[in-house]
Amino acid sequence: MPLESDLYAPVKALLEGQGYAVKGEVRGCDVVAVRGMEPPVVVELKRVFGLGLVMQGVDRLSLTDSVYLAVGQWPKKMKDVKKLCRRLGLGLIVVAGERADVVLDPAPYTPRKNKRKVGRMLGEHARRVGDPNRGGSSTRVPMMTAYRQEALRCAELLLRGPMKVADMRAAADVPNAAKILRADYYGWFERVERGIYAITPAGQRGLAAFARPSA
């Protein structure tokens, strides 16, 4: 792996090839390039991509909008790295040997909202009863989702005995009862007749494992 200072020459050659006058270590900036009356280009050098480099780049945005991060090896999660740089308005350069390649140019970032994901998030929030999950909970703790809550309401009803889907929808406010029973994601239900379901031993264990959240 090259030293940080080894990245300077390839980056300088890249910028000089585009008509910039390039100088190193100017007022704390690793590389400063100037071309005519244009805003300056600042490049911060690091052997590998990391938080320290990102923080340096963000700090340099107070000087110019043209800030690049240059690293001496290709980041392992390049897609995520490019996404982060794009969101922050930073450019990215990768130096391999004596060659420096621009992977991403800095540009203002205006994210497009994913309406489908927003709809799913708000739908889950609206359907979930109470607040059964603690934010930041361990992944080893099963998440209480609106789907699981509805499945638990179905299981509670079926403890009384087999029931029709329509009766369950009305009795426990489970609009998706038919889909939940038919899919049987947790293995909690079994169909005894057409449109009539019963609870399985797994369903009884599920009820024992999850307390019904309060409204």
C-alpha positions in Angstrom: 0.0 0.0 0.0 1.4 3.4 -0.9 2.3 6.1 1.5 0.0 9.1 1.7 2.7 11.3 0.2 2.9 8.8 -2.7 -0.5 9.9 -3.9 0.5 13.5 -4.5 2.4 13.1 -7.7 -0.3 11.2 -9.6 -3.0 13.6 -8.4 -0.9 16.6 -9.3 -0.3 15.1 -12.8 -4.0 14.5 -13.3 -4.9 18.1 -12.4 -2.0 19.7 -14.3 -3.2 17.8 -17.4 -6.4 19.7 -17.1 -4.6 23.1 -17.0 -4.4 23.6 -13.2 -1.5 25.1 -11.3 -1.1 22.7 -8.4 0.7 23.1 -5.1 0.8 20.8 -2.0 0.2 21.5 1.6 -1.4 25.0 1.3 -2.9 26.2 4.6 -3.6 22.7 5.8 -5.0 21.4 2.5 -3.1 18.5 1.0 -3.5 19.7 -2.6 -4.8 23.0 -4.0 -5.3 23.5 -7.7 -6.1 26.8 -9.4 -7.1 27.5 -13.0 -7.7 31.1 -14.0 -10.6 32.8 -12.1 -12.3 29.5 -11.4 -13.0 28.4 -7.8 -10.0 26.4 -6.4 -10.0 22.6 -6.3 -9.0 21.0 -3.0 -7.9 17.4 -2.7 -7.4 15.6 0.6 -5.1 12.5 0.4 -5.4 9.3 2.5 -4.1 5.8 2.0 -7.6 4.3 2.6 -11.1 5.6 2.7 -12.4 6.4 6.2 -14.3 8.7 8.5 -11.3 10.9 9.1 -10.9 11.6 5.4 -14.6 12.3 5.0 -14.5 14.8 7.9 -11.6 16.6 6.3 -13.5 16.8 3.0 -16.6 18.2 4.6 -14.4 20.8 6.4 -12.9 21.9 3.1 -16.3 22.6 1.7 -16.2 25.8 3.6 -13.4 26.9 1.2 -14.8 25.6 -2.1 -17.5 23.4 -3.7 -14.8 21.5 -5.6 -13.4 19.1 -3.0 -12.1 15.6 -3.8 -11.1 12.8 -1.6 -8.2 10.8 -3.0 -7.3 7.3 -1.7 -4.6 4.8 -2.5 -6.8 1.8 -3.0 -10.3 1.0 -4.2 -12.8 1.0 -1.3 -14.3 -2.4 -0.6 -17.9 -1.0 -0.6 -17.5 1.3 -3.6 -21.2 1.7 -4.2 -21.8 2.8 -0.6 -18.7 5.1 -0.7 -19.9 6.8 -3.9 -23.4 7.2 -2.4 -21.9 8.9 0.7 -19.7 11.2 -1.3 -22.5 12.1 -3.6 -24.8 13.0 -0.6 -22.0 15.2 0.9 -21.1 16.9 -2.4 -17.6 15.4 -2.4 -15.6 14.1 -5.4 -13.6 10.8 -5.3 -10.2 10.0 -6.8 -8.6 6.6 -6.7 -4.8 6.3 -7.2 -3.4 3.0 -8.5 0.4 3.1 -9.0 1.2 6.2 -11.0 -2.3 6.7 -12.3 -5.1 8.8 -10.7 -8.7 8.3 -11.9 -11.6 10.4 -11.1 -14.4 8.1 -9.9 -16.9 10.9 -8.9 -17.0 14.6 -9.5 -18.4 16.8 -6.7 -21.9 18.2 -7.4 -24.8 19.5 -5.3 -27.0 16.7 -4.1 -30.7 16.8 -4.2 -32.0 13.4 -3.0 -35.2 12.0 -4.6 -37.6 10.7 -2.0 -38.7 7.0 -2.5 -42.5 7.4 -2.2 -43.0 3.7 -2.1 -40.7 3.2 0.9 -42.2 6.3 2.7 -45.6 4.8 2.2 -44.6 1.4 3.6 -42.9 3.1 6.6 -46.0 5.3 7.4 -48.3 2.3 6.9 -46.3 0.2 9.4 -46.3 3.1 11.8 -50.1 3.5 11.5 -51.0 -0.2 11.8 -48.7 -1.0 14.7 -50.5 -0.9 18.1 -48.7 0.9 20.8 -44.9 1.2 20.9 -43.6 -2.4 21.5 -40.1 -2.0 20.3 -37.3 -0.1 21.9 -35.3 2.0 19.4 -31.8 0.5 18.8 -32.9 -2.9 20.1 -30.6 -5.8 19.5 -31.2 -7.8 16.3 -31.3 -10.9 18.5 -34.7 -9.7 19.9 -37.6 -10.5 17.5 -39.1 -7.3 16.2 -42.7 -6.7 16.9 -44.2 -5.6 13.6 -47.8 -4.7 12.7 -47.9 -8.0 10.8 -46.8 -10.0 13.9 -49.3 -8.1 16.0 -52.2 -9.0 13.7 -51.0 -12.6 13.6 -51.0 -12.6 17.4 -54.6 -11.3 17.5 -55.6 -14.1 15.1 -53.9 -16.6 17.3 -55.6 -15.3 20.5 -59.0 -15.7 18.8 -58.3 -19.2 17.7 -57.5 -20.3 21.2 -61.2 -20.5 21.7 -61.5 -22.9 18.8 -61.7 -22.9 15.0 -63.2 -19.8 13.5 -64.2 -18.4 10.1 -62.0 -15.7 8.6 -64.8 -13.2 8.4 -65.6 -13.6 12.1 -62.0 -13.1 13.0 -61.7 -9.9 10.9 -64.7 -8.5 12.7 -63.8 -9.7 16.2 -60.2 -8.6 16.4 -59.9 -5.7 13.8 -57.6 -7.7 11.6 -58.2 -6.5 8.0 -55.5 -8.7 6.6 -56.6 -11.9 8.5 -57.2 -13.8 5.3 -53.8 -13.1 3.9 -52.1 -13.8 7.2 -53.8 -17.1 7.7 -53.3 -18.2 4.1 -49.6 -17.3 4.1 -49.0 -18.8 7.6 -45.6 -17.2 7.8 -44.9 -18.3 11.3 -46.5 -21.7 11.1 -49.1 -20.8 13.7 -52.3 -21.7 11.7 -53.9 -24.6 9.9 -57.0 -24.8 7.7 -59.5 -27.3 9.0 -62.2 -26.4 6.4 -62.7 -24.0 3.6 -62.5 -20.5 5.2 -62.1 -21.9 8.7 -58.8 -22.0 10.6 -57.4 -23.4 13.9 -54.2 -22.6 15.9 -51.2 -25.0 15.8 -48.9 -25.9 18.8 -46.4 -23.4 17.2 -49.1 -20.7 17.4 -49.6 -21.5 21.1 -45.9 -21.2 21.7 -45.9 -17.9 19.8 -48.6 -16.5 22.1 -46.6 -17.5 25.1 -43.5 -15.9 23.8 -45.0 -12.5 22.9 -47.2 -10.5 25.2 -49.8 -8.6 23.4 -48.8 -4.9 23.3 -51.1 -2.4 25.0 -52.8 0.2 22.9 
